[in-house]
Amino acid sequence: MRSKMLTVAIAAGLGLTSVTATVSAQTSSNKKVTVSAAELQQMQQEIAALEQKVQDLESQQQAQQQAQQQTVQSVQATQAQVQATQAQVAQAQQQAATHLGDTLGGTGGVKWTFGGFLAAETAYRSRDTADDVATKFTAIPFEGGTSTAPINTGTGATTSYPVTNARNDQFLYSARQSRLSIKAEGDINDSTHVTGYYETDFLGGAQTANMNESNSFNMRIRQLWTNIDWNDYGLHLLGGQAWSLLTLDSVGITPTKEVLPPTIDAQYAVGFTWARQTQLRIVKDWDKKWWLGVSVENPQTAGIGSVAGAGSKGYSSTTATVQAGSLYDTLNSVSLNEIPDVIVKFAADPGWGHYELFGISRQFTTRVTPTAADGGPAATSNQTAHGGGFGFGMVLPLVPKVLDLQLSGMDGKGIGRYGTAGLNDITYTSSGAPRPLKENMALATLTWHASDSLDVYAAGGREQEDSYLGTGANGLPFGYGAAALGYNNSQCLVYGAASDCTGQTRQVAEQTIGFWWKFYQGKFGRVQFGTQFSHVTRQLFTDAKGNAPTAPDNMFFTSFRYYPF
């Protein structure tokens, strides 16, 4: 049968319609096989079907080959794209590694960023404190208890007249709060980063600073520090002049993240706890959520209250300061300090708000010369006393991105220099030793972000000091501020009274409202205008007759600022 099929196939291939073939059978006899036309047609159809299948198989094979070729081309294209992307990434990394900054550009692996603003500001005070845009709150004058100044009369005789600014108001223009900052950042590796920061303004006032004709003032250092971050270990080291560790931060314990009062007054707001001074600070963070910092900072006894009372001194002389020496203005004095101020702060960012607790330790020193009966100058010695305190701070987003509340405060002894009002740090005991004065301070600031361009704020703060009452060498009252010491404040509110206003400052309080309007924000920077109104009161300690007079001062500031960076 196979032979028959082969014969038929050949015949079909030759176009024959009938075939006669000789076939060998098992009987070895020859038989003649004849295929009819119908059978031949059927076989031709079967062959045609087989040919179609062959063609289909060939088409499938070609399609598969084409698909494989497209797959190879797609893989090659993808590989080329990956290589191109890798090249772009490498180029970007190269540029990032050699980019010198947002402003300067260039090479060197350090990023430089400029900051700051240009300011044109005004200040009005209802009682003239003779200050520029930074207010000395303890200098608000009373109506009475004034000093006197000599005046030459027409006849050549010399007389005197009372001097007071209580009825003089004050107005001034100032551009001195204009500020410039430069920040340099470098990545030592993926987890080690170094930052240098310099910030300056023009609020320095040398002996030649004046507004006579060419308004001339001095640049000064605000901040000048280096900070290193080791992120793998959560460690941060800062050295240089920066905001004190006890200054409130907005996030963690991070330089340049301090939360300052939004006021125009360059002395900020009463009750604000702060300092800017040279320090060495080490900080540890845990997941950027919990923070612990320790800082040793430049010490200075900034205020010394004069003693009073009928009690006698058990010393010939005592002092906590000496005349300033090399690289200082010798018309000033510096305090006697043996060890730095030490501050420890814990901060938390649990997810809603920012919270801080801190403590400070201080030491005060006086140089005491005893009376002749006790050895005189040969027996001169140093006397020391310890001061310190505790404080808190928090930033609360009452309505996120709409309403913020900042709270801060501190309580302790000898902490006056860390408050905006600058109350006295110490007074003297009857033996000439330093006596740290107990004080507390607090500030609350509420800020409403009315829009992207308008912030409205209100603040209230107070700083208050306690008196000190001891006994002198003769057993009589001796100290500072206490009513039993014989202060007389009966004429503090009598204009021109030359005496009977001898009390010491016990409290300074301030209430403030203001706004900032950022009326241009775009590719050329930011331009904003702000105003601030403050009502400040300075109150004296109560005297023996119950008089505790208060001197008010109403202040109004405006500021026009351009932030080009």
Residue, then its C-alpha position, 0 to 999 in steps of 0.5 A: m500500500r505504501s508503494k501504491m501511495l508513493t506511485v500515486a503521489i509521483a503520478a499526481g506530481l506529474g499531473l497524471t489522471s490514471v496510473t498503472a504500477t507493478v507491485s511486488a506481492q508476498t506471492s512474488s507474482n506481479k500484479k497490475v494496480t490501477v488507480s481511478a480518477a476519483e481516487l487520484q483526486q482524493m489523494q491530490q486533495e490530501i496532498a494539498a491539505l498536507e502542503q497547507k499544513v506545511q505552509d502553516l508550520e512554516s508561517q508559525q516558524q517565521a512568526q516565532q523567529q520574528a517574535q524571538q528577533q523582536t524580543v532580542q531587540s527589546v532586550q537590547a533596547t532595554q539594556a541600552q536604556v539601563q546603561a544610559t540611565q546608569a550613565q546619567v546617574a553616575q554623571a548626576q553623582q559626579q555633579a553632586a559631588t563637585h557642586l559648590g552651592d546654590t549660589l556660587g556653583g563650581t567645584g570642591g565638594v562643598k555646597w555654599t548657601f547665602g541667607g539673610f535680609l535687608a531691613a529698613e525699620t522704625a521704632y517709637r517709644s512713649r518713654d525714651t530709653a535711648d535705645d536703637v531697635a533693641t530695647k533695654f527693658t530695665a532702663i524704662p524711666f520713671e517720672g521721678g528719682t532722676s539724676t541731675a546734670p550741671i548747666n551754666t546759667g547766664t551769670g556764669a553760675t552753675t546750677s543743676y536740673p532734673v534729667t528724665n526721659a519719662r515725658n520724652d517720646q522717641f522715634l528713630y529709623s534703623a537699618r542695623q538689623s540687616r543680616l547676612s548669613i553664609k552656610a557651607e555644607g560638605d558630605i564626608n561620606d554617606s553618613t557623615h556631614v559637616t556644616g559651617y555657619y556664619e551670621t552677622d548684623f550691624l548691631g555692634g556699637a563701638q565708641t565711634a558708632n553714632m547717628n550724627e551725620s554719616n550713620s556709622f555702626n559696626m558689624r558683629i558676630r551673631q553666629l559662627w560655628t561648625n557642626i558635624d553629624w554622624n548619622d549612623y551613630g546619631l551623634h552631633l558635635l557643635g563648636g563655636q558661637a551659636w544659640s545657647l542649648l537652652t534656646l527653644d528649638s522647633v525640631g530635635i536639638t538642631p542648629t538653625k532650627e531655633v524658634l525665635p519670637p516673631t517680633i521686630d524688637a531685636q531684644y525679642a520678647v520679655g520672658f524669652t530664654w536665650a543667649r548666643q555665645t561660644q560653646l562646645r555641644i554634643v548631642k545624641d538622638w534616637d531615631k530623630k525622635w528623642w534627643l539628649g544634649v550637653s553643652v559647656e558655654n561661655p560664662q559671664t556675670a551680666g548683672i550685679g545688684s547693689v546692696a542696701g540696708a543698715g547692716s554693715k559690710g564685713y569686708s573692705s571691698t568686693t568685686a565680681t568684675v575687672q577691667a576688660g583687657s586685650l581684644y576687648d574695649t577697655l572701657n568695659s568690664v568682664s566678670l570673674n569666671e573660673i568654669p563654664d556654664v553647663i547646660v543639659k537638655f532633653a527634647a522629644d518629637p513624639g509626632w504631635g508637637h515638640y517638647e523640651l526640658f533643660g537644666i543649667s549649672r553656673q558658678f559665680t566668683t567675687r574677689v574679696t578684700p577683708t577689713a584691716a581687722d581681718g587681715g586687709p589686702a594681704a588676706t584677699s581671697n576669692q569667694t564662690a557661689h553656685g547658681g542654676g535652674f530648670g526650664f521647659g519649652m514646647v511648640l504645639p501645632l494647635v491647628p496644623k499649618v494654621l495656628d501654633l503655640q510656643l511656650s517656654g520658661m525657666d526658674g532658678k538662681g542667678i539666671g538673669r542673663y539668660g532672660t530678655a529683660g536682663l535682670n541681675d544675676i547676683t548681689y553680694t552677701s555681707s561677707g562679700a561673697p556672690r549671692p545668686l538672685k532667685e528668678n523666674m521667667a515665662l513667655a507664650t506666643l500664639t501665631w495665626h497663619a492666616s494665609d501663605s502670605l500673612d502671619v498674625y501673632a500675639a505674645g505675653g511674657r514676664e520676668q520676675e526676681d526675688s529679693y534677698l534679705g540678710t544681716g550685716a556684720n553689725g546684725l542689722p538688715f543687709g541685702y537687695g530689694a527687700a522692703a526692710l532695707g529702707y528703700n523709698n519709692s514715694q516720689c517715683l511717680v512725681y515728675g522731676a523729683a530728684s530723690d525718693c525713688t531708690g528701689q530696685t527692679r523686681q519685674v518686667a512684663e510685656q504684651t505684644i501683637g503684630f503681623w508679617w505680610k509677605f506681599y511678594q514671594g517669587k523667583f526674586g526672593r521675598v519682600q515683607f512688611g511687619t508691625q509690632f505694638s508692645h506694652v511694657t511695664r517695669q515694676l520696682f520692689t515694694d518699699a517699707k511704705g508699700n509703694a511698688p511703682t510701675a513705669p509703662d512704655n508703649m512701643f511701636f515698630t515697623s519693618f520693611r525687609y527684602y530676603p533675596f536668597 
